[in-house]
Amino acid sequence: AYEQFCYSNTDMICITTEELGQDILRTYKKVDKRMMKITPNGVDTNLFYPLNIPKKNQIIYAGNIGHAQDLEDVILAMKKINEQFDLKLLIVGDGDIKGYLEKITVENGLTDFVEFPGLLPRKDIPKMISESLIGVAPLRKLKTLEYAVPTKAYEYMACGIPFVGCGEGEIRKLAEVSGGGIIAENNPDAIADAILYLLRNPEKRVIMGKK
């Protein structure tokens, strides 16, 4: 009721994604689409931009390590990936489920392939992204997350590397419209297959990175 009151008595509604606006229109009465203005999240391209440095055999996740991210499936995907490529996954950052993910990594014998560098200064992140082959932006496949675009996806794109994402809605739209990402189903096999496709096709990674 409080939210309905707010939406019904405002002159403009700023939304970060189109899907969020559609959800508001579906949920609340007396909201005029003309009141909405999309003001998307973005990325500081003075800090995040492609660096001409050698690549490492690594993929990266940099951001909040929380319940909205499907990082467990990405970790388990490393089993299949490392049957064909000697590759590391860096999970940079901190969050509620970091300890749980570290436990999953140990239990599945993946400590040689998955590293948790912890919280690092923001100024260090663009270099780590630029020297990575692929970034991952795995959202859980939940209706409540269809409006979301992880900021990290923008950061990967700004640094000129392709991303593999999970989820529906806005993140799929970003990948398809830009051509800079691939969306995989939320399971280890599908995530591994998407990453393996890009690893086997370096020219595709370059094209997607430019996009």
Buried (B, 14 or more C-beta within 10 A) or exposed (E): EEEEEEBEEEEEBEBBBBBBBBBBBEEBEEBEEEBBEEEEEEBEEEEBEBEEEEEBEBBBBBBBBEEBBBBBBBBBBBBBBBEEBEBBBBBBBBBEBBEBBBEBBEEBEBEEBBBBEEEEEEEEBBEBBBBBBBBBBBBBBBEEBBBBBBBBBBBBBBBBBBBBBBBBBBBBBBBEEBEBBBBBBBBBBBBBBBBBBBBEEEEBBEEBBEE
